[in-house]
């Protein structure tokens, strides 16, 4: 089994699907996938800007496995060509090997060994915070009831993860000489700093909240830019921040609270730039109901249930659309997005065995 998986992984890693620049078309890696899936019906769609999806369907399935094929860009710290697979005694090294072409290779290795109904959805826009592929799929009458999103979880079923929201807030000031007494109150940078201190304190107020093994709210101010020089009152300042809520937390309510912390006189703009819901979706009761439904499915398939995770996945988009959703794929998130990215060989074999079970049931 492993030689076949590695043969597929070698081909998949060789395709340049870095995102950005997301220069991905409907040929290349998508041509390869279709040649390796005999007996499947295909729906290949170009959603623009390098976002391509391929739905491969055998029979009349109610279960779907989702795999994104785009990777992050490689860094100068790679010690060899990132698009040439290297295999050692215990690992396969290559760009996307862990996140998540290894999962695709495991899937391709077992499709011919089963004849059960199954759907496979391959996409190319996950790494861009631009979920065109999944959004378009969910708007179709697809007929699926459950989805397994193949992000690296060491082949355990992850039933819950945080949501994500990224925003930019802008402050305006009144430019002038910093020697004046009004500098403390007229500076856009000072307004931004006061907001940042209040926002951090507010984020800490959620520390005791819990869901499914996750605790508290993650909050980060990632970039602050503004002002001219030390003796000039800053006329403008921009803050980029993000937070990762627990399932059942309202992202809209949290935004209202962050915005209310800003000085209304100095606030010049507040814009959310990306949002992804938590897994599972819904209020506290609905989220728990969906988590238990996913646990029951994992138990039926004899897939061990792992801990909830802090990173975000597109499984939450499926959950928000009403599907029973979980995350399950080979590899460890610690190896994703790193130089000399790798996946353990035993993880590839375990993934293939669990995907075979999915396709056979």
Number of C-alpha atoms within 10 A of each C-alpha: 12 15 9 14 22 21 13 22 26 23 16 28 25 17 18 20 26 21 21 15 12 21 14 25 19 15 11 13 18 20 11 14 19 16 9 14 19 12 14 19 14 16 11 18 17 16 14 11 14 19 24 25 27 21 20 22 19 19 13 12 18 14 21 26 26 23 26 25 30 30 27 20 20 20 12 8 9 14 9 14 13 22 20 17 22 16 16 9 7 11 17 23 24 30 34 35 32 30 31 24 28 37 35 29 26 29 25 20 26 19 22 13 11 14 14 17 18 23 25 23 22 23 23 30 28 21 18 17 12 15 17 20 23 21 14 12 16 16 9 8 7 13 13 17 14 21 24 24 25 28 30 25 22 21 28 22 27 29 27 34 30 29 29 22 20 19 17 17 21 23 27 22 23 17 17 16 14 17 10 11 9 13 20 13 14 22 27 28 27 21 25 26 15 14 22 20 11 14 21 14 11 16 17 13 11 15 12 9 12 14 18 17 10 18 16 17 21 18 19 15 16 10 10 17 13 18 19 12 9 9 13 16 26 26 19 24 24 21 21 19 19 19 21 25 26 29 27 22 21 16 21 9 10 15 16 11 13 18 18 13 16 22 14 11 11 23 22 17 12 18 13 14 12 12 17 22 29 31 32 35 30 20 13 13 10 14 22 19 15 23 22 15 16 26 21 12 16 19 13 10 13 12 17 13 18 16 15 19 19 18 13 18 24 26 31 28 21 26 23 18 13 17 22 25 35 33 29 31 31 31 29 18 17 12 18 22 18 18 19 22 21 27 29 22 21 15 24 29 18 17 26 28 17 21 23 21 16 19 22 14 13
